[in-house]
């Protein structure tokens, strides 16, 4: 691992440990999720000029009008996804810089990730390759439609807010699978959708703030 990914000063392993302790104090209980976030160098997913802020509880710009979610949101959404055990195959809607992808890649056997903005996807692919992730499959596409050819999925996570819960994503859930995504415009909330034998069960969770899930590709 090179100096940039191993980190020094404000991007060191000690700084990551402090972030994890804050997450634990904020109520994150899944030790596997905490261990993964301790391991992954969040600062390599953002511009070097902002690297010293990588482990703060802030959403940071990653270019092209997109942001990297706060550590707490990443931890919370991953914990919700893993509530019934770690999913073997996960679909991520919105690759972004690839940090959430990396967290999922350490928990699931396979991660399929969809990004509508080609330059973001290309950058994330390079970063994840440099960190030696080999269980991630990328697709440049409109996230509303998911990645049906890779499904069904035990877990689906969206990192941008939809105005509704896309039916295409629900249908790509395996029985017993779970979908975690932010829903709303002016007001947004995390929603958890479980696929049961009798249908779908939906729960509204915490208030959140995400960039919108836009149609089309760029």
Secondary structure, DSSP 8 states (H G I E B T S, - for coil): --HHHH--GGGSHHHHHHHHHHHHHTT---HHHHHHHHHS-GGGGS-GGGGGGTTSS--EEEETTEEE--HHHHHHHHHHHTTTS--SEEEEE--TTSHHHHHHHHHSSEEEEEES-HHHHHHHHHHHHHTT--SEEEEES-GGG--GGG--EEEEEESSBBSS--HHHHHTEEEEEEEEEEEESSSEEEEEEEEETTEEEEEEEEEE---B--SS--
